[in-house]
Amino acid sequence: MEATVNIHTLFRDIPFFSPDESASYKQNITEYQSKELLGRVQPLDSNQVTKLVQIANHAEIALYPYSSGMNWGQGSKVPMADHSLLVDLSRLNQIIELNERFGYVILEAGVTQGQLAEFLLDTPFKLPVTGSAVSTSVVGNLLERGTTAFNHRNSLLLGVEAVLGNGKVIRTGLWHYASEQQSHPPISLSYAKGLGPDLNGLFTQSNIGIVTKVILKLLPRRNGIILHAETNEARLSSLVDTLYKLGEDHITRGWALVTNKNDPRTTTPGQYAYTGDWFILSSIEGANSDITQQQLIEARKRLEPICHHVDFIATDDHERIHKHPFFSILVNLYNGIPSNYSLDTMAQMAGISLNNSYAIDQNITMPGFSVVLPAVPFDGESIRKVMDTVQAVSSRLGVHTFYNFGTVDNYTFEGFYRVYFDRNDAKAVAKAHRWNKEVHLALEQIGVYPYRNNIGMMDHFTNRPDDDFWATIQNIKVATDPNGVIAPGRYCIPTSGL
């Protein structure tokens, strides 16, 4: 209690919540072992974040920042280290500027994708959204390099404002010139690389600083056509290769989702057994109707020999859209409108209804959720090899996996492998965790590595002092955070700071 009072005293102006008040924040849908917390703080603006970091350095306190904390399957809000102070950035939720001339938006770390989608509704712009939930953070997903539907959000990052572990505030690109309040600040901040080294990527999947604001490029809002085709497993590799070529030839936009039809989001409730049936999604967005028609003809010509069904859904065909609930969801995602459909269909697996309550980490009736996210080349043979490797582990452990592949860029898929389990069954939890570890290790044996990392496997992949890459990251960490106060052990060799 004395330690809690002392910490509370440190944060006179910053809302502080005791360990008891923060106990529920240790819960997570993957059932990773919780850590001992010093409590939780909720800064109200970026100045308070700077003050917080300065206090943490003086008091030798480890900070674990998050925006919405909905990093489901990867650890949610659980820090890597015990005795951390959670830094809840959800109150930094201002959309600061929409620049319609150059098509970008400046927003704080706590802005949700639902909030931004509503803000952009009456504008000519949209932002690619994830299929996860309305209340997930735009910045949090971006910093984890998460996937989005019908485009790749990670390529749209134009600038970052972050508080480094030494208390200094840095802005990337040309943004730092604007912060100096020169007589002639930049006319536009849309040039992401700026002058000198490009530091934007330094703040994604890292613990170099606490990101408080970002600049994001927006996409024009226009109608399009969703490509939907179906095939079987025997033709899956050929379909993937054909889909890659369609993107390379600029017939489709490059984004693609390849999923089997037992996915909870796409199948009839209760029918979750793998049948060998697959379908793909992509989109076409031509400059005019004549070009679009030629794209449709060419796409159909290439796909029909390897698919038993090829379909095109116009995003403004409202009668057609409402014939299946998933079509409606897809069109909303195309238009930058998020939903909670994935969580609702996940709850259906357990025969429960969430009733618009999406605090799923704390809902122990919700199925547990363990995820492996390998980076897989956009290549039919590579997908086949990954499928066979994961299936061998899953069969040996008696685990039923669900999976699909969604692109993270024009050349790479995120393999979205997951198992669901009873969170109240200790044996089921242990088996899910064992499956997660053994799949990661088996994929590593064939040269396939995660594109995102969970807290259970973080140390295995990043604590490698003999790897010059991670050794360099450690040097940067020490230079910018000499006391190691920000998220020690996350995407970095643990330092000896605290």
NUTOR-20228 format. One record per residue (C-alpha): x, y, z; residue in three letters; residue number from 1. Coordinates in steps of 0.2 Angstrom, whole numbers, plus 5000, padded with zeros to 4 digits. Last residue first. Layout:
<rozas>
<<X Y Z> ALA NUM>
...
</rozas>
This chain:
<rozas>
<<5078 4995 4927> LEU 498>
<<5091 4998 4913> GLY 497>
<<5099 4981 4910> SER 496>
<<5092 4980 4892> THR 495>
<<5080 4967 4886> PRO 494>
<<5084 4963 4867> ILE 493>
<<5070 4972 4858> CYS 492>
<<5053 4970 4850> TYR 491>
<<5046 4972 4868> ARG 490>
<<5058 4968 4882> GLY 489>
<<5056 4984 4892> PRO 488>
<<5041 4993 4887> ALA 487>
<<5047 5011 4889> ILE 486>
<<5058 5014 4905> VAL 485>
<<5075 5007 4898> GLY 484>
<<5086 5019 4908> ASN 483>
<<5095 5024 4892> PRO 482>
<<5080 5026 4882> ASP 481>
<<5085 5035 4865> THR 480>
<<5103 5029 4865> ALA 479>
<<5100 5012 4874> VAL 478>
<<5086 5009 4862> LYS 477>
<<5096 5013 4846> ILE 476>
<<5110 5001 4853> ASN 475>
<<5097 4988 4856> GLN 474>
<<5090 4990 4838> ILE 473>
<<5108 4987 4832> THR 472>
<<5110 4971 4842> ALA 471>
<<5094 4965 4835> TRP 470>
<<5100 4967 4817> PHE 469>
<<5118 4961 4821> ASP 468>
<<5111 4945 4827> ASP 467>
<<5122 4938 4841> ASP 466>
<<5112 4947 4854> PRO 465>
<<5097 4937 4850> ARG 464>
<<5082 4942 4862> ASN 463>
<<5070 4946 4847> THR 462>
<<5063 4929 4841> PHE 461>
<<5063 4918 4857> HIS 460>
<<5059 4933 4869> ASP 459>
<<5044 4938 4860> MET 458>
<<5036 4921 4859> MET 457>
<<5024 4922 4873> GLY 456>
<<5022 4941 4871> ILE 455>
<<5015 4939 4854> ASN 454>
<<5024 4943 4838> ASN 453>
<<5019 4951 4821> ARG 452>
<<5026 4946 4804> TYR 451>
<<5031 4929 4811> PRO 450>
<<5045 4919 4803> TYR 449>
<<5045 4906 4789> VAL 448>
<<5062 4898 4785> GLY 447>
<<5056 4880 4785> ILE 446>
<<5062 4877 4803> GLN 445>
<<5055 4894 4809> GLU 444>
<<5038 4887 4804> LEU 443>
<<5040 4872 4815> ALA 442>
<<5046 4883 4830> LEU 441>
<<5031 4895 4828> HIS 440>
<<5019 4880 4826> VAL 439>
<<5027 4873 4842> GLU 438>
<<5024 4888 4852> LYS 437>
<<5006 4892 4847> ASN 436>
<<5001 4873 4849> TRP 435>
<<5009 4873 4867> ARG 434>
<<4999 4889 4871> HIS 433>
<<4983 4881 4865> ALA 432>
<<4986 4864 4874> LYS 431>
<<4989 4874 4890> ALA 430>
<<4973 4883 4889> VAL 429>
<<4963 4867 4885> ALA 428>
<<4971 4859 4900> LYS 427>
<<4967 4873 4911> ALA 426>
<<4948 4873 4906> ASP 425>
<<4940 4890 4910> ASN 424>
<<4946 4898 4894> ARG 423>
<<4938 4885 4883> ASP 422>
<<4948 4885 4867> PHE 421>
<<4949 4893 4850> TYR 420>
<<4964 4891 4838> VAL 419>
<<4971 4903 4826> ARG 418>
<<4981 4904 4810> TYR 417>
<<4981 4921 4801> PHE 416>
<<4994 4919 4788> GLY 415>
<<4999 4937 4784> GLU 414>
<<5002 4937 4766> PHE 413>
<<5016 4946 4757> THR 412>
<<5020 4954 4740> TYR 411>
<<5008 4968 4737> ASN 410>
<<5008 4972 4755> ASP 409>
<<5000 4965 4771> VAL 408>
<<4990 4953 4761> THR 407>
<<4977 4942 4770> GLY 406>
<<4979 4923 4772> PHE 405>
<<4966 4912 4781> ASN 404>
<<4965 4901 4795> TYR 403>
<<4955 4890 4808> PHE 402>
<<4964 4876 4817> THR 401>
<<4957 4861 4826> HIS 400>
<<4970 4854 4838> VAL 399>
<<4974 4836 4841> GLY 398>
<<4992 4839 4846> LEU 397>
<<4999 4829 4831> ARG 396>
<<4986 4835 4819> SER 395>
<<4989 4853 4824> SER 394>
<<5008 4851 4821> VAL 393>
<<5006 4843 4804> ALA 392>
<<4993 4855 4799> GLN 391>
<<5005 4870 4803> VAL 390>
<<5018 4863 4791> THR 389>
<<5006 4857 4777> ASP 388>
<<4998 4875 4777> MET 387>
<<5015 4884 4777> VAL 386>
<<5021 4873 4762> LYS 385>
<<5005 4876 4752> ARG 384>
<<5005 4895 4755> ILE 383>
<<5023 4895 4749> SER 382>
<<5019 4885 4733> GLU 381>
<<5005 4897 4729> GLY 380>
<<5015 4913 4731> ASP 379>
<<5011 4929 4739> PHE 378>
<<5026 4926 4751> PRO 377>
<<5020 4921 4769> VAL 376>
<<5024 4932 4785> ALA 375>
<<5018 4921 4799> PRO 374>
<<5004 4926 4811> LEU 373>
<<5001 4913 4825> VAL 372>
<<4986 4916 4836> VAL 371>
<<4978 4910 4852> SER 370>
<<4960 4915 4856> PHE 369>
<<4950 4909 4871> GLY 368>
<<4931 4907 4867> PRO 367>
<<4920 4921 4876> MET 366>
<<4912 4915 4892> THR 365>
<<4927 4922 4901> ILE 364>
<<4922 4940 4896> ASN 363>
<<4936 4951 4903> GLN 362>
<<4946 4950 4887> ASP 361>
<<4931 4952 4877> ILE 360>
<<4926 4969 4882> ALA 359>
<<4914 4970 4867> TYR 358>
<<4897 4973 4875> SER 357>
<<4885 4975 4860> ASN 356>
<<4874 4961 4866> ASN 355>
<<4889 4949 4866> LEU 354>
<<4878 4934 4861> SER 353>
<<4883 4916 4866> ILE 352>
<<4883 4899 4858> GLY 351>
<<4902 4897 4860> ALA 350>
<<4904 4898 4841> MET 349>
<<4892 4912 4840> GLN 348>
<<4904 4923 4850> ALA 347>
<<4916 4922 4836> MET 346>
<<4903 4927 4824> THR 345>
<<4899 4943 4835> ASP 344>
<<4918 4947 4836> LEU 343>
<<4920 4946 4818> SER 342>
<<4905 4956 4814> TYR 341>
<<4910 4971 4826> ASN 340>
<<4910 4983 4812> SER 339>
<<4921 4995 4803> PRO 338>
<<4916 5008 4789> ILE 337>
<<4930 5012 4777> GLY 336>
<<4920 5010 4761> ASN 335>
<<4927 4993 4757> TYR 334>
<<4924 4988 4775> LEU 333>
<<4906 4993 4773> ASN 332>
<<4905 4983 4756> VAL 331>
<<4912 4968 4765> LEU 330>
<<4900 4969 4779> ILE 329>
<<4885 4970 4767> SER 328>
<<4892 4955 4757> PHE 327>
<<4894 4945 4774> PHE 326>
<<4876 4948 4778> PRO 325>
<<4870 4939 4762> HIS 324>
<<4856 4946 4750> LYS 323>
<<4859 4963 4757> HIS 322>
<<4873 4968 4744> ILE 321>
<<4863 4963 4729> ARG 320>
<<4849 4975 4732> GLU 319>
<<4862 4989 4737> HIS 318>
<<4872 4988 4721> ASP 317>
<<4883 5003 4725> ASP 316>
<<4898 4992 4730> THR 315>
<<4897 4982 4714> ALA 314>
<<4899 4963 4717> ILE 313>
<<4908 4953 4705> PHE 312>
<<4907 4934 4705> ASP 311>
<<4918 4919 4699> VAL 310>
<<4912 4902 4704> HIS 309>
<<4920 4885 4700> HIS 308>
<<4937 4892 4700> CYS 307>
<<4953 4887 4691> ILE 306>
<<4948 4889 4672> PRO 305>
<<4936 4904 4677> GLU 304>
<<4950 4915 4685> LEU 303>
<<4960 4921 4670> ARG 302>
<<4945 4925 4659> LYS 301>
<<4935 4932 4674> ARG 300>
<<4949 4944 4678> ALA 299>
<<4951 4950 4660> GLU 298>
<<4933 4953 4657> ILE 297>
<<4932 4963 4674> LEU 296>
<<4947 4973 4670> GLN 295>
<<4940 4977 4652> GLN 294>
<<4924 4983 4660> GLN 293>
<<4933 4994 4673> THR 292>
<<4943 5002 4659> ILE 291>
<<4926 5007 4650> ASP 290>
<<4918 5012 4666> SER 289>
<<4931 5025 4671> ASN 288>
<<4947 5026 4681> ALA 287>
<<4946 5008 4686> GLY 286>
<<4943 5001 4704> GLU 285>
<<4944 4982 4705> ILE 284>
<<4944 4973 4722> SER 283>
<<4950 4957 4730> SER 282>
<<4942 4942 4739> LEU 281>
<<4946 4924 4738> ILE 280>
<<4936 4908 4741> PHE 279>
<<4941 4891 4747> TRP 278>
<<4932 4874 4749> ASP 277>
<<4942 4859 4757> GLY 276>
<<4928 4855 4769> THR 275>
<<4936 4860 4785> TYR 274>
<<4923 4858 4799> ALA 273>
<<4916 4874 4806> TYR 272>
<<4897 4872 4802> GLN 271>
<<4889 4877 4818> GLY 270>
<<4884 4895 4812> PRO 269>
<<4884 4895 4793> THR 268>
<<4901 4900 4786> THR 267>
<<4909 4916 4782> THR 266>
<<4914 4924 4798> ARG 265>
<<4916 4908 4808> PRO 264>
<<4929 4903 4794> ASP 263>
<<4924 4886 4788> ASN 262>
<<4924 4892 4770> LYS 261>
<<4943 4893 4768> ASN 260>
<<4951 4910 4766> THR 259>
<<4961 4920 4753> VAL 258>
<<4960 4939 4756> LEU 257>
<<4968 4950 4743> ALA 256>
<<4975 4968 4741> TRP 255>
<<4984 4971 4724> GLY 254>
<<4971 4983 4717> ARG 253>
<<4965 4971 4704> THR 252>
<<4969 4973 4685> ILE 251>
<<4985 4982 4689> HIS 250>
<<4996 4968 4680> ASP 249>
<<5005 4964 4697> GLU 248>
<<4988 4963 4705> GLY 247>
<<4981 4950 4693> LEU 246>
<<4997 4941 4693> LYS 245>
<<4996 4938 4712> TYR 244>
<<4978 4932 4710> LEU 243>
<<4984 4920 4697> THR 242>
<<4997 4913 4709> ASP 241>
<<4985 4911 4723> VAL 240>
<<4972 4902 4711> LEU 239>
<<4986 4890 4705> SER 238>
<<4990 4886 4723> SER 237>
<<4972 4884 4728> LEU 236>
<<4968 4872 4714> ARG 235>
<<4968 4856 4724> ALA 234>
<<4961 4865 4739> GLU 233>
<<4944 4869 4730> ASN 232>
<<4939 4885 4721> THR 231>
<<4928 4901 4724> GLU 230>
<<4929 4918 4717> ALA 229>
<<4923 4935 4724> HIS 228>
<<4930 4951 4716> LEU 227>
<<4923 4967 4724> ILE 226>
<<4919 4981 4712> ILE 225>
<<4921 5000 4716> GLY 224>
<<4913 5016 4721> ASN 223>
<<4924 5030 4726> ARG 222>
<<4930 5038 4742> ARG 221>
<<4948 5044 4739> PRO 220>
<<4961 5037 4751> LEU 219>
<<4969 5045 4766> LEU 218>
<<4987 5048 4770> LYS 217>
<<4990 5047 4789> LEU 216>
<<4999 5059 4800> ILE 215>
<<5002 5052 4818> VAL 214>
<<5001 5057 4836> LYS 213>
<<5006 5052 4853> THR 212>
<<5018 5038 4850> VAL 211>
<<5027 5032 4865> ILE 210>
<<5046 5029 4861> GLY 209>
<<5059 5016 4855> ILE 208>
<<5048 5001 4860> ASN 207>
<<5046 4994 4843> SER 206>
<<5034 4986 4831> GLN 205>
<<5032 5002 4822> THR 204>
<<5042 5017 4829> PHE 203>
<<5057 5015 4818> LEU 202>
<<5047 5014 4803> GLY 201>
<<5044 5032 4802> ASN 200>
<<5063 5037 4804> LEU 199>
<<5067 5040 4786> ASP 198>
<<5085 5047 4787> PRO 197>
<<5088 5064 4780> GLY 196>
<<5075 5076 4774> LEU 195>
<<5057 5070 4774> GLY 194>
<<5052 5052 4770> LYS 193>
<<5034 5055 4772> ALA 192>
<<5031 5069 4760> TYR 191>
<<5013 5073 4764> SER 190>
<<5017 5086 4777> LEU 189>
<<5012 5101 4766> SER 188>
<<5016 5119 4765> ILE 187>
<<5031 5116 4777> PRO 186>
<<5034 5130 4789> PRO 185>
<<5040 5147 4783> HIS 184>
<<5042 5159 4798> SER 183>
<<5048 5144 4808> GLN 182>
<<5037 5137 4821> GLN 181>
<<5050 5123 4826> GLU 180>
<<5035 5111 4826> SER 179>
<<5033 5113 4807> ALA 178>
<<5051 5109 4804> TYR 177>
<<5048 5093 4814> HIS 176>
<<5034 5087 4803> TRP 175>
<<5045 5086 4787> LEU 174>
<<5046 5067 4790> GLY 173>
<<5047 5062 4808> THR 172>
<<5043 5072 4824> ARG 171>
<<5053 5069 4840> ILE 170>
<<5049 5073 4858> VAL 169>
<<5063 5071 4871> LYS 168>
<<5060 5063 4887> GLY 167>
<<5075 5051 4887> ASN 166>
<<5063 5036 4883> GLY 165>
<<5057 5045 4867> LEU 164>
<<5040 5054 4866> VAL 163>
<<5033 5051 4849> ALA 162>
<<5026 5061 4834> GLU 161>
<<5025 5051 4819> VAL 160>
<<5023 5055 4800> GLY 159>
<<5017 5050 4783> LEU 158>
<<5010 5032 4787> LEU 157>
<<4999 5027 4772> LEU 156>
<<5009 5012 4767> SER 155>
<<5004 5003 4783> ASN 154>
<<4986 5005 4779> ARG 153>
<<4987 4992 4765> HIS 152>
<<4971 4991 4755> ASN 151>
<<4954 4981 4753> PHE 150>
<<4953 4977 4771> ALA 149>
<<4966 4981 4784> THR 148>
<<4981 4971 4791> THR 147>
<<4991 4976 4806> GLY 146>
<<5008 4985 4806> ARG 145>
<<5009 4984 4825> GLU 144>
<<5011 5003 4825> LEU 143>
<<4996 5004 4813> LEU 142>
<<4985 4994 4824> ASN 141>
<<4988 5005 4839> GLY 140>
<<4987 5021 4828> VAL 139>
<<4969 5017 4822> VAL 138>
<<4964 5010 4839> SER 137>
<<4951 4996 4840> THR 136>
<<4933 5002 4845> SER 135>
<<4924 4997 4829> VAL 134>
<<4931 4979 4829> ALA 133>
<<4942 4966 4820> SER 132>
<<4939 4968 4801> GLY 131>
<<4952 4981 4800> THR 130>
<<4949 4998 4791> VAL 129>
<<4956 5007 4776> PRO 128>
<<4954 5025 4778> LEU 127>
<<4941 5036 4768> LYS 126>
<<4940 5052 4759> PHE 125>
<<4929 5063 4750> PRO 124>
<<4921 5070 4766> THR 123>
<<4904 5067 4774> ASP 122>
<<4909 5050 4782> LEU 121>
<<4926 5055 4787> LEU 120>
<<4922 5059 4805> PHE 119>
<<4912 5043 4807> GLU 118>
<<4926 5032 4800> ALA 117>
<<4938 5041 4812> LEU 116>
<<4928 5037 4827> GLN 115>
<<4925 5019 4822> GLY 114>
<<4943 5017 4819> GLN 113>
<<4947 5023 4836> THR 112>
<<4957 5038 4841> VAL 111>
<<4968 5035 4856> GLY 110>
<<4985 5039 4848> ALA 109>
<<4980 5056 4842> GLU 108>
<<4976 5061 4824> LEU 107>
<<4983 5071 4809> ILE 106>
<<4973 5068 4793> VAL 105>
<<4979 5068 4775> TYR 104>
<<4972 5072 4758> GLY 103>
<<4983 5086 4751> PHE 102>
<<4970 5099 4749> ARG 101>
<<4958 5090 4761> GLU 100>
<<4970 5092 4776> ASN 99>
<<4960 5085 4790> LEU 98>
<<4967 5091 4807> GLU 97>
<<4968 5087 4825> ILE 96>
<<4957 5071 4827> ILE 95>
<<4957 5071 4846> GLN 94>
<<4957 5055 4856> ASN 93>
<<4972 5056 4868> LEU 92>
<<4960 5050 4882> ARG 91>
<<4963 5032 4876> SER 90>
<<4982 5033 4879> LEU 89>
<<4982 5021 4894> ASP 88>
<<5000 5019 4901> VAL 87>
<<5001 5004 4911> LEU 86>
<<5014 5004 4925> LEU 85>
<<5026 4989 4925> SER 84>
<<5030 4979 4940> HIS 83>
<<5032 4963 4930> ASP 82>
<<5039 4964 4912> ALA 81>
<<5032 4959 4895> MET 80>
<<5016 4970 4898> PRO 79>
<<4998 4963 4897> VAL 78>
<<4987 4975 4888> LYS 77>
<<4981 4962 4874> SER 76>
<<4994 4948 4873> GLY 75>
<<4996 4944 4855> GLN 74>
<<4979 4935 4852> GLY 73>
<<4970 4952 4854> TRP 72>
<<4980 4968 4853> ASN 71>
<<4964 4977 4860> MET 70>
<<4974 4988 4871> GLY 69>
<<4965 5004 4866> SER 68>
<<4980 5015 4865> SER 67>
<<4994 5006 4874> TYR 66>
<<5009 5011 4884> PRO 65>
<<5019 5000 4896> TYR 64>
<<5030 5011 4907> LEU 63>
<<5044 5004 4918> ALA 62>
<<5047 5015 4933> ILE 61>
<<5065 5020 4939> GLU 60>
<<5058 5035 4949> ALA 59>
<<5068 5049 4939> HIS 58>
<<5066 5040 4922> ASN 57>
<<5047 5037 4926> ALA 56>
<<5045 5055 4931> ILE 55>
<<5052 5061 4914> GLN 54>
<<5042 5049 4905> VAL 53>
<<5026 5054 4913> LEU 52>
<<5030 5073 4910> LYS 51>
<<5031 5069 4891> THR 50>
<<5015 5059 4892> VAL 49>
<<5007 5074 4901> GLN 48>
<<5012 5085 4887> ASN 47>
<<5004 5073 4875> SER 46>
<<4987 5076 4882> ASP 45>
<<4975 5068 4895> LEU 44>
<<4987 5055 4902> PRO 43>
<<4978 5039 4909> GLN 42>
<<4989 5030 4922> VAL 41>
<<4988 5012 4927> ARG 40>
<<4994 5003 4942> GLY 39>
<<5011 4996 4948> LEU 38>
<<5006 4980 4939> LEU 37>
<<5011 4961 4943> GLU 36>
<<5010 4952 4927> LYS 35>
<<4997 4940 4920> SER 34>
<<5000 4923 4913> GLN 33>
<<4994 4923 4895> TYR 32>
<<4975 4918 4894> GLU 31>
<<4973 4921 4876> THR 30>
<<4958 4932 4879> ILE 29>
<<4967 4943 4891> ASN 28>
<<4964 4948 4909> GLN 27>
<<4978 4959 4917> LYS 26>
<<4967 4975 4914> TYR 25>
<<4954 4968 4926> SER 24>
<<4966 4971 4940> ALA 23>
<<4968 4990 4936> SER 22>
<<4958 4996 4951> GLU 21>
<<4967 4984 4963> ASP 20>
<<4984 4990 4955> PRO 19>
<<4979 5008 4959> SER 18>
<<4973 5020 4946> PHE 17>
<<4981 5037 4942> PHE 16>
<<4974 5052 4932> PRO 15>
<<4989 5063 4928> ILE 14>
<<4991 5080 4938> ASP 13>
<<4997 5073 4955> ARG 12>
<<5007 5058 4947> PHE 11>
<<5021 5056 4959> LEU 10>
<<5010 5055 4974> THR 9>
<<5001 5040 4966> HIS 8>
<<5017 5031 4965> ILE 7>
<<5021 5034 4984> ASN 6>
<<5003 5029 4989> VAL 5>
<<5005 5013 4979> THR 4>
<<5022 5009 4987> ALA 3>
<<5014 5012 5004> GLU 2>
<<5000 5000 5000> MET 1>
</rozas>
